């Protein structure tokens, strides 16, 4: 399978760069605000094939994120692809509550787009292009599959309901219910250990083993679906964002048929300041 397809799919599930206001998430003014600027490299079998840039703003009660990623074709295994994502929402105690999610991708002339609004109960409305093709083996996607879900940006954040250090089990031991505009799937996470990471992010990270569980909207007969559902080589390394109660990935590993695909932070900087209260 062409690794470019893997990368495009992963960018779609990770997270429109540009100005994002926390007010768009319906957040009340807060006393402080933390901005995170992170850059990640995308490598497969040790060869760099792309990058991801992340800009996120947090208050105690809200977040807004802009993510852009691209890959470049260096062989028949990798194609040129671009993805831009934006998401905003609320932070309520230990819960991420998405409010909006946008996605635009382009790979070898094929474009996709998602515009989604969410509420605490789930998806309020969604416009995903292109629409899913009719297929006899496609698992039907029903309204119930859009309840109690996170978008692909919110799915990669973990909010803590307390100050002070977190534990690996509380961060990792969870099932994340995700809807990306076309498909509903679970990501089942399990804590496997704590590691010291150096480089773009330096510090301890919690290592979460992950499993992809397709729920609806997918076609079980597709090679990529079957492969990912059986893929036991999936990991997410979660790191704290200084100045917040939020943790996000510092490293993601996905085993593919042409080698390990690794998305790893090469820069990870957070700054806090007083937010102006009108």
C-alpha positions in Angstrom: 0.0 0.0 0.0 1.3 3.5 -0.9 2.7 5.2 2.2 1.3 8.5 1.0 -2.2 7.1 1.6 -1.2 6.2 5.2 0.1 9.7 5.7 -2.9 11.4 4.3 -5.2 9.3 6.4 -3.1 10.0 9.5 -3.1 13.8 8.8 -6.9 13.6 8.5 -7.2 11.9 11.9 -4.7 14.2 13.6 -5.9 17.6 13.0 -7.4 25.9 8.6 -4.3 27.5 9.8 -5.1 31.2 10.5 -6.4 33.5 13.2 -8.4 31.6 15.8 -10.2 33.4 18.7 -11.1 31.6 21.9 -14.4 33.5 21.7 -15.3 31.2 18.8 -15.5 28.4 21.3 -17.9 30.3 23.5 -15.4 30.7 26.2 -15.7 33.1 29.1 -12.7 35.5 29.7 -10.0 33.9 31.8 -7.2 35.2 33.9 -4.4 33.6 31.9 -3.7 32.1 28.5 -1.1 29.6 27.3 0.1 29.4 23.8 1.7 26.3 22.4 3.9 26.3 19.3 5.0 22.8 18.2 6.6 21.4 15.1 6.7 17.7 14.3 8.6 15.7 11.7 7.0 12.8 9.8 9.4 9.9 9.1 8.9 6.4 7.7 11.6 3.8 8.2 13.9 6.6 9.5 13.5 8.8 6.4 11.9 12.2 6.9 8.9 12.7 4.5 7.0 15.6 6.0 6.2 18.0 8.8 3.3 19.1 11.0 3.0 22.6 12.6 0.7 23.1 15.5 -0.4 26.4 17.1 -2.8 26.1 20.1 -4.1 28.5 22.7 -5.5 27.4 26.0 -7.3 29.0 28.9 -8.7 27.2 32.0 -12.0 26.7 30.1 -11.3 26.7 26.4 -8.9 25.8 23.6 -8.4 26.8 19.9 -6.0 24.9 17.6 -4.6 25.3 14.1 -2.7 22.4 12.5 -1.1 22.2 9.1 0.8 19.2 7.7 2.5 18.2 4.5 4.4 15.3 3.0 6.5 15.2 -0.1 7.1 12.3 -2.5 10.6 10.9 -2.4 9.7 7.5 -3.8 6.8 5.4 -5.0 5.8 4.8 -1.4 5.1 8.5 -0.6 2.9 11.0 -2.4 2.7 14.8 -2.0 -0.1 15.6 0.5 -1.3 18.7 2.5 -3.7 19.0 5.3 -5.0 21.9 7.3 -7.2 21.5 10.4 -8.7 23.8 12.9 -10.7 23.1 16.1 -12.0 25.0 19.1 -14.0 24.1 22.1 -14.4 24.1 25.9 -12.4 22.5 28.7 -14.8 21.4 31.5 -13.0 19.8 34.4 -11.5 16.7 33.0 -13.5 16.8 29.7 -12.7 18.1 26.3 -15.9 19.5 24.7 -15.4 20.3 21.0 -17.4 23.2 19.4 -16.0 23.2 15.9 -13.8 21.3 13.5 -12.6 22.1 10.0 -10.4 20.0 7.7 -9.0 20.5 4.2 -6.7 18.0 2.5 -5.2 17.6 -0.9 -3.3 14.6 -2.2 -2.3 14.2 -5.8 -5.1 16.4 -7.0 -7.8 14.7 -4.8 -9.3 17.1 -2.3 -11.4 16.5 0.8 -13.2 19.0 3.2 -15.1 18.8 6.5 -17.0 21.5 8.3 -18.4 20.2 11.6 -20.2 21.9 14.6 -20.4 20.0 17.8 -22.2 20.3 21.1 -21.8 18.6 24.5 -24.2 15.8 23.3 -22.3 15.3 20.0 -22.4 16.4 16.4 -24.9 19.3 15.7 -24.2 19.4 11.9 -21.6 18.2 9.5 -20.7 18.8 5.9 -18.1 16.3 4.6 -17.0 16.2 0.9 -16.8 14.0 -1.0 -19.8 12.1 0.4 -19.4 8.4 1.2 -20.0 6.2 -1.9 -22.8 3.7 -1.7 -21.3 0.2 -1.1 -23.1 -3.0 -0.1 -20.5 -3.8 2.5 -20.3 -0.4 4.2 -21.3 -0.4 7.8 -24.3 2.0 8.1 -23.6 5.3 9.8 -26.6 6.4 11.9 -27.4 9.5 14.0 -26.6 7.6 17.2 -23.0 7.2 16.0 -22.6 11.0 16.2 -23.6 11.2 19.9 -20.9 11.6 22.6 -18.0 11.9 20.2 -14.9 13.9 19.8 -13.5 15.4 16.6 -10.0 14.4 15.5 -8.4 17.4 17.2 -10.2 17.0 20.5 -9.5 13.3 20.4 -5.7 14.0 20.9 -6.1 16.2 23.9 -6.4 14.9 27.5 -7.7 17.3 30.1 -6.9 16.7 33.8 -9.4 17.6 36.5 -6.8 18.5 39.1 -3.5 20.4 39.6 -0.3 18.7 40.1 1.3 15.6 38.5 -0.7 13.2 36.4 -0.4 9.4 36.4 0.0 7.2 33.4 -3.1 5.2 33.9 -5.4 8.2 34.3 -4.0 9.7 31.0 -3.9 6.5 29.0 -6.5 4.1 30.2 -9.4 5.3 28.2 -11.5 4.7 25.0 -11.8 7.7 22.8 -14.9 7.9 20.6 -14.1 9.7 17.4 -16.1 11.0 14.4 -14.1 12.5 11.5 -17.0 13.5 9.3 -17.2 10.2 7.4 -16.4 7.4 9.8 -17.0 6.6 13.5 -14.2 4.7 15.2 -12.8 4.2 18.7 -9.2 4.6 19.8 -8.6 2.3 22.8 -5.6 3.5 24.8 -3.7 1.5 27.5 -0.8 2.7 29.7 2.4 0.8 29.1 5.0 2.9 30.8 6.8 6.2 31.3 9.8 7.3 29.3 12.2 10.2 29.3 12.1 11.9 25.9 14.7 14.3 24.6 14.9 16.5 21.5 12.1 18.8 20.5 10.3 17.8 23.7 12.4 17.1 26.7 10.9 15.4 29.8 8.9 12.4 30.9 6.1 11.2 28.7 3.4 8.6 29.2 3.4 5.8 26.6 -0.1 4.7 25.6 -0.5 1.6 23.4 -3.4 2.2 21.0 -5.8 0.1 19.1 -8.0 1.3 16.2 -11.6 -0.1 16.4 -13.9 0.8 13.4 -17.5 1.3 14.4 -19.5 2.7 11.4 -19.1 4.3 8.0 -16.2 2.0 7.0 -16.0 -0.9 4.7 -14.6 -4.0 6.5 -13.4 -5.5 3.2 -11.0 -2.6 2.6 -7.3 -3.5 3.1 -6.5 -0.4 5.0 -9.4 -0.9 7.5 -8.5 -4.5 8.1 -4.8 -3.7 8.5 -5.4 -0.9 11.0 -8.0 -2.9 13.0 -5.4 -5.7 13.4 -2.4 -3.3 13.9 -0.8 -3.8 17.3 2.1 -1.5 16.6 0.4 1.8 17.5 1.7 4.1 20.2 1.0 7.7 21.5 3.4 9.4 23.8 1.6 12.0 25.9 3.3 15.1 27.2 2.0 18.0 29.4 1.6 21.5 28.1 3.3 23.7 30.7 0.9 26.2 32.3 -2.2 24.1 31.6 -3.9 20.9 32.8 -3.8 19.5 29.2 -1.7 16.8 27.7 -1.1 16.3 23.9 1.0 13.9 21.9 4.8 14.4 21.6 5.2 11.3 19.5 2.9 9.0 17.5 4.0 5.7 16.1 2.0 3.7 13.6 3.3 0.5 12.1 2.7 0.3 8.3 3.5 -2.3 5.7 6.5 -0.3 4.6 8.0 0.5 8.0 7.2 2.5 11.1 5.6 5.9 10.5 6.7 8.2 13.3 5.4 11.7 14.0 7.7 13.3 16.6 8.1 16.7 18.1 11.2 18.7 17.1 10.0 21.8 18.8 7.6 22.1 21.7 7.3 25.6 23.3 4.5 26.9 25.6 4.3 30.5 26.9 1.8 31.9 29.3 0.5 35.5 29.8 -2.3 37.4 31.3 -5.4 37.5 29.1 -7.2 40.8 28.8 -10.7 40.8 30.4 -13.2 43.1 28.7 
